[in-house]
Amino acid sequence: MLSTTKEIFSSTRGAIAAFNWYNMETAKAISTAANECKRPVILQISESGIRYMGIPCLKGMMSAILEITKVPVAFHLDHGSSIESCIQAISLGFSSVMIDKSHEQLEKNIEYTKQVVDYIKKHNINTSVEAELGTLAGIEDDINVDEKDAVYTNPDVAKRFAEETGIDSLAVAIGTSHGAHKGKTKSPKLDIERLIEIHKNTQGLPLVLHGASGVSHDDINICNMYGAKIENAFGITDDDIRAAIQHGVKKINIDTDLRIGYMAALRKGLHENNSSIDVRKLLTMSSDRMREVAVEKIKLFDCN
């Protein structure tokens, strides 16, 4: 059943997993995991993901996902760069969009975000809006922010931003980052005290963690055993994730963990089946590992 993120947040305990997807295998892995856990799920895709799939394939896959998923599903545009891209996503049937102007000055961020919210209200569209305040470091698809340019979310500014924009959820910067390299020598520690202040100042507005993958060392080791060179990769600890959920985080974005799990199974599968040309067998092995990772995350986030 297609739902908005706002509807899912209001009816579900804990936090909801938001997984990035790119094709049939990733979509089926996420859907199967959600069905297994009997928990709602958010399937999100970036602008580069949409370009990769193409509109006809994207629309067909969205229809298929709704048919095979037996729990509430939200389709979400991740890091929408413009009002136009948000409107396009809405026209394609997305039930949630993110307008990301976090790299702009505050006034511009408020202005662009409010335009998306006003468009949805004007046209009476049942779509949720997410925006971001603060800037995460790291690399993900079209996003590339150097560590020195990362900016934590200011709790006082968050209050104003929420009030003036009318958004349904707010992505905050409290120490997470995009990609596998979240810390130079260890997992970063999230600024939970800052999160508590943001949650208080925004009066219970659902908060979002981007770049929240845990980065499994087991999967990293398998990748490296079979030819990868992934070094100094550290993710967010489960304890910090649980603490964040206790203080207002309702949506947690996971992409890197799925990619690493998928690549670990694929690399191992290629090595162990080096005489096989059955693409389906290899893709099934990779998809199965991705499903396992998704189940682990869904269960972790169901902690209230």
C-alpha positions as CSV (number, residue, x, y, z in Angstrom):
1,M,0.0,0.0,0.0
2,L,1.4,3.4,-1.0
3,S,1.7,5.7,2.0
4,T,3.4,9.0,2.7
5,T,6.3,9.1,5.1
6,K,4.2,11.3,7.4
7,E,1.5,8.6,7.5
8,I,4.0,5.9,8.2
9,F,5.8,8.0,11.0
10,S,2.5,8.6,12.8
11,S,1.4,5.0,12.8
12,T,4.7,3.1,13.5
13,R,6.9,2.8,16.6
14,G,10.7,3.3,16.4
15,A,12.3,4.5,13.2
16,I,11.7,3.5,9.6
17,A,14.4,2.2,7.3
18,A,14.8,4.2,4.1
19,F,16.8,2.1,1.6
20,N,18.2,3.3,-1.7
21,W,17.4,1.1,-4.7
22,Y,18.6,1.0,-8.3
23,N,17.1,-2.0,-10.1
24,M,15.0,-5.1,-9.8
25,E,17.4,-7.0,-7.6
26,T,17.7,-4.2,-5.0
27,A,13.9,-3.5,-5.1
28,K,13.1,-7.2,-4.5
29,A,15.6,-7.5,-1.7
30,I,14.2,-4.5,0.2
31,S,10.6,-5.6,-0.4
32,T,11.2,-9.1,0.7
33,A,12.9,-7.9,3.9
34,A,10.0,-5.6,4.7
35,N,7.5,-8.4,4.2
36,E,9.6,-10.7,6.4
37,C,9.7,-8.1,9.2
38,K,6.1,-7.0,8.7
39,R,7.3,-3.4,9.0
40,P,6.7,-0.4,6.7
41,V,9.6,0.6,4.5
42,I,10.7,3.7,2.5
43,L,12.2,3.0,-0.9
44,Q,14.2,6.0,-2.0
45,I,16.0,6.9,-5.1
46,S,18.3,9.7,-6.0
47,E,18.2,11.8,-9.2
48,S,21.2,9.9,-10.5
49,G,19.3,6.7,-9.7
50,I,16.4,7.9,-11.8
51,R,18.7,8.7,-14.7
52,Y,20.2,5.3,-14.4
53,M,16.9,3.4,-14.5
54,G,15.1,5.7,-16.9
55,I,11.5,6.9,-16.4
56,P,9.7,3.9,-18.1
57,C,11.6,1.3,-16.1
58,L,11.2,3.3,-12.9
59,K,7.4,3.5,-13.3
60,G,7.2,-0.2,-14.0
61,M,9.3,-1.1,-11.0
62,M,7.3,1.1,-8.7
63,S,4.1,-0.6,-9.8
64,A,5.7,-4.0,-9.3
65,I,7.0,-3.1,-5.8
66,L,3.5,-2.1,-4.7
67,E,2.2,-5.4,-6.0
68,I,4.7,-7.6,-4.2
69,T,5.1,-5.6,-0.9
70,K,2.5,-6.4,1.7
71,V,3.3,-3.6,4.1
72,P,3.0,0.2,3.7
73,V,5.5,1.6,1.3
74,A,6.7,5.2,0.7
75,F,8.5,6.1,-2.5
76,H,10.9,8.9,-1.7
77,L,13.1,11.3,-3.8
78,D,16.4,11.4,-2.0
79,H,18.4,14.7,-2.2
80,G,16.2,16.5,-4.8
81,S,18.3,19.3,-6.1
82,S,15.5,21.5,-7.4
83,I,11.9,22.4,-7.2
84,E,11.5,20.9,-10.7
85,S,13.0,17.6,-9.8
86,C,10.6,17.4,-6.8
87,I,7.6,18.2,-9.1
88,Q,8.7,15.5,-11.5
89,A,8.9,12.9,-8.7
90,I,5.5,13.9,-7.5
91,S,4.1,13.4,-11.1
92,L,5.7,10.0,-11.2
93,G,3.8,9.0,-8.0
94,F,6.4,9.5,-5.3
95,S,4.7,9.9,-1.9
96,S,7.6,11.8,-0.4
97,V,10.2,14.2,-1.7
98,M,13.3,15.8,-0.3
99,I,14.3,19.2,-1.4
100,D,17.9,19.6,-0.5
101,K,19.2,23.2,-0.4
102,S,21.3,22.7,2.7
103,H,24.3,24.0,0.8
104,E,22.6,27.3,0.3
105,Q,22.4,30.2,2.8
106,L,19.6,29.8,5.3
107,E,17.2,32.2,3.7
108,K,17.6,30.5,0.3
109,N,17.1,27.1,2.0
110,I,13.9,28.3,3.6
111,E,12.7,29.9,0.4
112,Y,13.2,26.9,-1.9
113,T,11.8,24.4,0.7
114,K,8.7,26.5,1.3
115,Q,8.1,26.6,-2.4
116,V,7.9,22.8,-2.6
117,V,5.6,22.7,0.5
118,D,3.4,25.4,-1.0
119,Y,3.2,23.6,-4.3
120,I,1.9,20.5,-2.7
121,K,-0.6,22.4,-0.6
122,K,-1.8,24.4,-3.6
123,H,-2.5,21.3,-5.6
124,N,-3.8,19.3,-2.7
125,I,-1.3,16.5,-3.2
126,N,-0.8,13.8,-0.6
127,T,3.0,13.9,-0.6
128,S,5.4,14.5,2.3
129,V,8.3,16.9,2.3
130,E,11.7,16.4,3.8
131,A,14.4,19.1,3.9
132,E,17.9,19.3,5.4
133,L,19.6,21.7,7.7
134,G,23.3,21.5,8.2
135,T,25.7,19.7,5.8
136,L,27.0,16.1,5.9
137,A,30.4,15.2,4.8
138,G,31.1,12.3,2.4
139,I,30.2,11.1,-1.1
140,E,26.9,9.6,-2.3
141,D,25.8,9.7,-5.9
142,D,25.7,13.4,-6.8
143,I,26.6,14.5,-3.3
144,N,30.3,15.2,-2.6
145,V,31.1,17.3,0.5
146,D,34.6,17.6,2.0
147,E,34.9,16.9,5.7
148,K,36.1,20.5,6.4
149,D,32.8,21.8,4.8
150,A,30.5,19.8,7.0
151,V,28.3,21.9,9.3
152,Y,26.3,20.5,12.3
153,T,22.6,21.5,12.6
154,N,22.0,24.5,14.9
155,P,19.1,23.7,17.2
156,D,17.9,27.3,17.4
157,V,17.9,27.6,13.6
158,A,16.1,24.3,13.3
159,K,13.2,25.8,15.2
160,R,12.9,28.7,12.8
161,F,13.3,26.5,9.8
162,A,10.6,24.0,10.8
163,E,8.2,26.8,11.7
164,E,8.7,28.8,8.5
165,T,8.8,26.0,6.0
166,G,6.0,23.6,7.2
167,I,8.0,20.5,6.3
168,D,7.0,17.0,7.4
169,S,10.5,15.9,8.4
170,L,13.9,17.4,8.9
171,A,17.3,15.8,8.1
172,V,19.9,16.8,10.7
173,A,23.7,16.8,10.7
174,I,24.9,15.5,14.1
175,G,28.0,13.4,13.1
176,T,26.9,11.0,10.4
177,S,28.3,11.2,6.8
178,H,27.7,9.7,3.4
179,G,29.8,6.7,2.2
180,A,31.8,4.1,4.0
181,H,34.5,6.3,5.5
182,K,32.7,8.0,8.4
183,G,35.8,8.2,10.7
184,K,39.5,8.2,10.1
185,T,40.4,5.6,12.7
186,K,37.1,4.6,14.4
187,S,33.3,5.1,14.3
188,P,32.3,8.7,14.9
189,K,30.3,9.6,18.0
190,L,27.0,11.2,17.3
191,D,26.1,14.5,19.0
192,I,23.1,13.2,20.9
193,E,22.9,16.3,23.1
194,R,22.5,18.4,20.0
195,L,19.8,16.0,18.7
196,I,17.9,16.3,22.0
197,E,17.9,20.1,21.6
198,I,16.8,19.9,18.0
199,H,14.0,17.6,18.9
200,K,12.8,19.8,21.7
201,N,13.0,23.0,19.6
202,T,11.1,21.5,16.6
203,Q,8.3,20.2,18.9
204,G,8.4,16.6,17.9
205,L,8.9,17.0,14.2
206,P,10.2,13.7,12.8
207,L,13.9,13.8,12.3
208,V,16.0,12.1,9.7
209,L,19.5,10.6,9.8
210,H,21.4,10.5,6.5
211,G,24.6,8.6,6.1
212,A,23.7,6.2,9.0
213,S,25.2,2.9,7.7
214,G,27.1,0.8,10.2
215,V,29.6,-0.5,7.7
216,S,30.0,-4.2,8.4
217,H,33.6,-5.2,8.9
218,D,32.7,-8.8,8.1
219,D,31.4,-7.7,4.6
220,I,34.3,-5.4,4.1
221,N,36.7,-8.2,4.9
222,I,35.0,-10.5,2.4
223,C,35.2,-7.7,-0.3
224,N,38.9,-7.3,0.4
225,M,39.5,-11.0,0.4
226,Y,38.2,-11.2,-3.1
227,G,40.0,-8.3,-4.7
228,A,38.5,-5.1,-3.3
229,K,40.5,-2.3,-1.7
230,I,38.3,-0.8,1.0
231,E,40.4,0.6,3.8
232,N,39.7,2.6,6.9
233,A,35.9,2.2,6.6
234,F,33.9,2.9,9.8
235,G,30.2,3.3,10.3
236,I,27.7,4.5,12.9
237,T,27.4,2.2,16.0
238,D,24.2,0.5,16.9
239,D,24.2,2.1,20.3
240,D,24.2,5.6,18.7
241,I,21.4,4.6,16.4
242,R,19.3,3.4,19.3
243,A,20.0,6.7,21.2
244,A,19.0,8.7,18.1
245,I,15.7,6.9,17.8
246,Q,15.0,7.6,21.5
247,H,15.3,11.3,20.7
248,G,13.1,11.9,17.7
249,V,14.7,10.2,14.7
250,K,12.0,8.5,12.7
251,K,13.7,7.9,9.3
252,I,17.2,6.4,8.9
253,N,18.8,6.3,5.5
254,I,20.8,3.2,4.6
255,D,22.7,2.9,1.3
256,T,26.3,2.0,1.9
257,D,25.5,-1.1,4.0
258,L,23.4,-2.5,1.2
259,R,26.1,-1.8,-1.4
260,I,28.8,-3.4,0.7
261,G,26.7,-6.5,1.4
262,Y,25.8,-6.8,-2.2
263,M,29.4,-6.5,-3.4
264,A,30.7,-8.9,-0.8
265,A,28.3,-11.6,-2.0
266,L,29.0,-10.8,-5.6
267,R,32.8,-10.9,-5.3
268,K,32.7,-14.2,-3.3
269,G,30.2,-15.7,-5.7
270,L,32.3,-14.8,-8.8
271,H,35.3,-16.5,-7.1
272,E,33.5,-19.6,-6.0
273,N,31.6,-20.0,-9.3
274,N,34.4,-19.0,-11.7
275,S,33.2,-21.4,-14.4
276,S,29.6,-20.3,-14.3
277,I,28.1,-17.8,-16.7
278,D,24.6,-17.9,-15.0
279,V,24.1,-14.2,-14.2
280,R,20.9,-15.1,-12.4
281,K,22.7,-17.3,-9.9
282,L,25.2,-14.5,-9.0
283,L,22.6,-11.8,-8.8
284,T,20.4,-14.0,-6.6
285,M,23.3,-14.5,-4.2
286,S,24.0,-10.8,-4.0
287,S,20.3,-9.9,-3.6
288,D,20.0,-12.5,-0.8
289,R,22.8,-10.8,1.2
290,M,21.3,-7.4,0.6
291,R,18.0,-8.8,2.0
292,E,19.8,-10.0,5.1
293,V,21.3,-6.6,5.6
294,A,18.0,-4.9,5.2
295,V,16.3,-7.3,7.7
296,E,19.1,-6.5,10.3
297,K,18.5,-2.8,9.9
298,I,14.7,-3.0,10.0
299,K,14.9,-5.0,13.3
300,L,17.5,-2.6,14.8
301,F,15.3,0.4,14.1
302,D,12.3,-1.2,15.7
303,C,13.6,-0.5,19.2
304,N,10.9,1.5,20.9
